[in-house]
Amino acid sequence: MAEDERAPAGIDPTVPSVARMYDYYLGGKDNFASDREAAEKIIELVPSIKDIAKDNREFLIRVVRTLAANGIRQFVDIGTGLPTQQNVHQVALDAAPGARIVYVDNDPIVLVHARALLTDNPQTIVVNADMHDPKGIVQHPVLRSHIDFSRPVALLLFAILHFVPDQEEAASIVTALREPLVPGSYVAVSHSYAGSLTQDTIQRGQSVYRAATPGSITPRGREQVGSLFDGLELESPGIVPVQAWRPDWHDIQPDFTLPGLLGGLARVP
């Protein structure tokens, strides 16, 4: 965004946003000086963060393609973030032209951009809702008008649950979002993972994110991330760093010492 460009109504450009910081990591232009300043602090702490963001985007692409190949034609993406290349709807509609997609977010600037992008795409809609009210999401009348919960649905939670500090709340959010899903549905999650980062580095990173909206980031270990899939059937290769989840071109051995994102895909039995 140009420095003299006005922010949309209801948005304070002096307060960094995790969505706009993520956009900056991916090389996007939908960010303000406050976002870039905060993002650069994270880059100083975790120099690989831009690669981590790209790895997550590539994980999203592989997961959505896998789901489409498995016959899924309905996708609900929670905390979609700012539009960038190869969004869920682009990947899904390329693989399955009849697919229906719902993006769920409550960041005003995300909603503005997403709705502008999707004006001419009736198969994809945007719903203003908060993941901290998961029942409000699954009961939302607009979402319900677009998604048929009597048929399989893919629930996508990419790089969003780590903004929920409490493990029990994170698990309860997933449980509530899963409640209407019929057998044959899927749940996909990617989640920040500290690897061998020191506690001091983690705390300094959390301090940066605490000054942004929606707040601090909480990395979790493999077992904690795995517990979010309790009661589901994990697909191979299980919970691994996202870059090692069914990579396209060559074999990548999981390295749990590296900071990044863990990812997994599971089927509702």
C-alpha positions as CSV (number, residue, x, y, z in Angstrom):
1,M,0.0,0.0,0.0
2,A,1.2,3.5,-0.7
3,E,2.2,5.4,2.3
4,D,-0.4,8.1,1.5
5,E,-3.2,5.6,0.9
6,R,-6.0,5.8,3.4
7,A,-6.9,2.8,5.3
8,P,-10.5,1.4,4.9
9,A,-13.0,2.6,7.6
10,G,-12.5,0.9,10.9
11,I,-8.8,0.1,10.4
12,D,-6.0,1.7,12.3
13,P,-2.9,1.6,10.0
14,T,-0.6,2.3,13.0
15,V,-1.5,-1.1,14.6
16,P,0.1,-4.1,12.9
17,S,-2.1,-6.9,11.7
18,V,-1.0,-10.5,11.6
19,A,-2.8,-10.9,8.3
20,R,-0.9,-8.0,6.7
21,M,2.4,-9.2,8.3
22,Y,1.8,-12.6,6.6
23,D,1.1,-10.8,3.4
24,Y,4.5,-9.0,3.7
25,Y,6.3,-12.4,4.4
26,L,4.8,-13.7,1.1
27,G,6.0,-10.6,-0.8
28,G,2.5,-8.9,-1.0
29,K,1.8,-5.2,-1.1
30,D,-1.3,-5.1,1.1
31,N,0.5,-3.9,4.2
32,F,1.3,-0.7,6.1
33,A,4.5,0.6,7.6
34,S,3.5,-0.7,11.0
35,D,3.1,-4.2,9.5
36,R,6.4,-4.1,7.8
37,E,8.2,-2.9,10.9
38,A,6.7,-5.7,13.0
39,A,7.4,-8.3,10.3
40,E,11.0,-7.2,10.1
41,K,11.4,-7.7,13.9
42,I,10.2,-11.3,13.4
43,I,12.5,-11.8,10.4
44,E,15.4,-10.7,12.6
45,L,14.4,-13.3,15.2
46,V,13.5,-16.1,12.7
47,P,15.3,-15.4,9.4
48,S,13.5,-18.3,7.7
49,I,10.0,-16.8,8.3
50,K,9.5,-15.9,4.7
51,D,10.3,-19.4,3.6
52,I,8.0,-20.7,6.4
53,A,5.1,-18.7,5.0
54,K,5.8,-20.0,1.5
55,D,6.0,-23.5,2.8
56,N,2.5,-23.1,4.4
57,R,1.1,-21.7,1.1
58,E,2.4,-24.8,-0.7
59,F,1.0,-27.1,1.9
60,L,-2.4,-25.4,1.4
61,I,-2.2,-26.1,-2.3
62,R,-1.2,-29.8,-1.9
63,V,-3.9,-30.3,0.7
64,V,-6.7,-28.8,-1.4
65,R,-5.6,-30.7,-4.5
66,T,-5.6,-33.9,-2.4
67,L,-9.1,-33.2,-1.0
68,A,-10.4,-32.5,-4.5
69,A,-8.9,-35.7,-5.8
70,N,-10.7,-37.5,-2.9
71,G,-14.0,-36.2,-4.1
72,I,-14.4,-33.2,-1.8
73,R,-16.4,-30.4,-3.4
74,Q,-17.1,-28.1,-0.3
75,F,-14.4,-26.1,1.5
76,V,-14.7,-23.9,4.6
77,D,-11.5,-21.9,5.2
78,I,-11.3,-20.4,8.7
79,G,-9.1,-17.3,9.0
80,T,-8.4,-17.0,5.3
81,G,-6.1,-13.9,5.5
82,L,-5.4,-11.5,2.7
83,P,-5.8,-12.8,-0.9
84,T,-2.6,-13.9,-2.6
85,Q,-1.6,-16.3,-5.4
86,Q,-3.2,-19.8,-5.3
87,N,-6.0,-19.2,-2.8
88,V,-8.2,-22.1,-1.7
89,H,-10.9,-21.2,-4.3
90,Q,-8.4,-21.0,-7.1
91,V,-6.8,-24.3,-6.3
92,A,-10.2,-26.0,-5.6
93,L,-12.0,-24.7,-8.7
94,D,-9.0,-25.6,-10.9
95,A,-9.2,-29.2,-9.7
96,A,-13.0,-29.4,-9.3
97,P,-14.9,-26.7,-11.2
98,G,-18.1,-27.5,-9.3
99,A,-16.6,-26.8,-5.9
100,R,-18.1,-24.4,-3.4
101,I,-15.9,-22.4,-1.0
102,V,-16.6,-20.3,2.1
103,Y,-13.9,-18.0,3.5
104,V,-14.4,-17.0,7.1
105,D,-12.6,-14.0,8.7
106,N,-13.3,-11.0,10.9
107,D,-10.4,-8.7,9.9
108,P,-12.0,-5.7,8.1
109,I,-9.2,-5.3,5.6
110,V,-9.3,-9.0,4.7
111,L,-13.1,-8.8,4.2
112,V,-12.8,-5.8,1.9
113,H,-10.1,-7.4,-0.3
114,A,-11.8,-10.8,-0.4
115,R,-15.2,-9.5,-1.3
116,A,-13.7,-7.3,-4.1
117,L,-11.7,-10.3,-5.4
118,L,-14.8,-12.6,-5.5
119,T,-17.4,-10.2,-6.9
120,D,-17.8,-12.4,-10.1
121,N,-17.3,-15.7,-8.4
122,P,-20.7,-17.0,-7.1
123,Q,-19.2,-20.3,-6.0
124,T,-17.1,-18.6,-3.4
125,I,-18.4,-16.4,-0.6
126,V,-17.0,-14.6,2.4
127,V,-18.5,-14.7,5.9
128,N,-17.7,-12.2,8.6
129,A,-17.3,-14.4,11.8
130,D,-14.9,-15.1,14.6
131,M,-13.2,-18.4,15.3
132,H,-13.6,-17.7,19.0
133,D,-17.3,-18.3,18.4
134,P,-17.2,-21.5,16.4
135,K,-20.9,-22.3,16.9
136,G,-21.7,-18.9,15.4
137,I,-19.6,-20.0,12.3
138,V,-21.2,-23.3,11.7
139,Q,-24.7,-21.9,12.4
140,H,-24.2,-18.8,10.2
141,P,-27.1,-18.5,7.9
142,V,-25.0,-17.3,4.9
143,L,-22.6,-20.2,5.4
144,R,-25.5,-22.6,5.7
145,S,-27.0,-21.4,2.5
146,H,-23.8,-22.1,0.6
147,I,-22.6,-25.4,2.3
148,D,-24.6,-28.6,2.5
149,F,-23.6,-30.3,5.7
150,S,-25.4,-33.5,4.7
151,R,-22.4,-34.0,2.3
152,P,-18.7,-34.1,3.1
153,V,-17.0,-30.8,3.8
154,A,-13.3,-29.9,4.1
155,L,-12.6,-27.8,7.2
156,L,-9.4,-25.8,6.7
157,L,-7.5,-24.2,9.6
158,F,-4.2,-23.0,8.1
159,A,-1.9,-21.0,10.5
160,I,-4.8,-19.8,12.6
161,L,-5.1,-21.9,15.8
162,H,-1.7,-20.7,17.1
163,F,-3.4,-17.4,17.8
164,V,-5.5,-19.1,20.5
165,P,-3.2,-19.2,23.5
166,D,-5.1,-21.8,25.6
167,Q,-4.8,-25.4,24.4
168,E,-8.2,-26.4,25.7
169,E,-9.9,-23.5,23.9
170,A,-8.0,-24.4,20.6
171,A,-9.3,-28.0,20.9
172,S,-12.8,-26.9,21.8
173,I,-12.8,-24.6,18.7
174,V,-11.9,-27.5,16.4
175,T,-14.5,-29.8,18.2
176,A,-17.3,-27.3,17.7
177,L,-16.3,-26.6,14.0
178,R,-16.3,-30.4,13.4
179,E,-19.7,-31.0,15.0
180,P,-21.7,-30.8,11.8
181,L,-19.3,-32.7,9.6
182,V,-20.5,-36.0,8.2
183,P,-18.3,-39.1,7.7
184,G,-16.0,-38.6,4.8
185,S,-15.4,-35.0,5.6
186,Y,-11.8,-33.8,6.3
187,V,-10.0,-31.5,8.7
188,A,-6.7,-29.8,7.8
189,V,-4.5,-27.9,10.2
190,S,-1.2,-26.1,10.0
191,H,0.3,-24.7,13.2
192,S,3.4,-22.9,14.4
193,Y,6.2,-25.0,15.9
194,A,9.2,-23.7,17.7
195,G,11.7,-26.4,16.9
196,S,15.0,-25.6,18.5
197,L,14.3,-21.9,19.0
198,T,15.3,-20.7,22.4
199,Q,12.7,-19.6,25.0
200,D,14.1,-16.1,24.8
201,T,13.5,-15.9,21.0
202,I,10.0,-17.3,21.4
203,Q,9.1,-14.8,24.1
204,R,10.5,-11.9,22.0
205,G,8.5,-13.0,19.0
206,Q,5.4,-13.3,21.1
207,S,6.0,-9.7,22.3
208,V,5.9,-8.5,18.7
209,Y,2.7,-10.4,18.0
210,R,1.1,-9.2,21.2
211,A,1.2,-5.6,19.8
212,A,-0.6,-6.8,16.6
213,T,-4.2,-7.9,16.0
214,P,-5.5,-10.5,16.9
215,G,-2.7,-11.0,19.4
216,S,0.1,-13.2,20.5
217,I,1.2,-16.4,18.8
218,T,1.6,-19.7,20.7
219,P,3.7,-22.4,19.2
220,R,2.8,-26.0,20.1
221,G,4.6,-29.3,20.0
222,R,3.8,-32.3,17.8
223,E,1.7,-34.0,20.4
224,Q,-0.3,-30.9,21.1
225,V,-1.0,-30.3,17.5
226,G,-1.8,-34.0,17.1
227,S,-4.4,-33.8,19.9
228,L,-6.4,-31.4,17.7
229,F,-7.2,-34.4,15.5
230,D,-8.4,-36.6,18.3
231,G,-11.2,-38.9,17.1
232,L,-10.2,-38.5,13.4
233,E,-8.3,-40.7,11.0
234,L,-4.9,-39.1,10.2
235,E,-3.8,-39.4,6.6
236,S,-0.2,-40.3,5.8
237,P,2.3,-39.0,6.7
238,G,0.7,-37.8,9.9
239,I,1.8,-34.6,11.7
240,V,5.0,-33.4,10.0
241,P,6.6,-30.1,9.1
242,V,4.4,-28.7,6.3
243,Q,7.2,-28.9,3.7
244,A,7.5,-32.6,4.3
245,W,3.8,-33.3,3.8
246,R,3.6,-35.1,0.5
247,P,6.0,-32.8,-1.3
248,D,5.5,-32.6,-5.1
249,W,9.0,-33.0,-6.5
250,H,11.3,-34.8,-4.1
251,D,11.5,-36.6,-0.8
252,I,11.9,-34.3,2.2
253,Q,12.7,-35.9,5.5
254,P,10.9,-34.3,8.4
255,D,13.2,-32.2,10.5
256,F,11.6,-31.3,13.8
257,T,14.5,-29.2,15.0
258,L,13.7,-26.4,12.5
259,P,11.1,-23.8,13.5
260,G,8.2,-23.6,11.2
261,L,4.7,-25.0,10.8
262,L,3.5,-28.5,11.5
263,G,0.6,-29.8,9.3
264,G,-1.8,-32.7,9.1
265,L,-4.9,-33.8,7.3
266,A,-7.5,-36.2,8.9
267,R,-10.7,-37.8,7.8
268,V,-13.9,-37.9,9.8
269,P,-14.8,-41.6,10.3
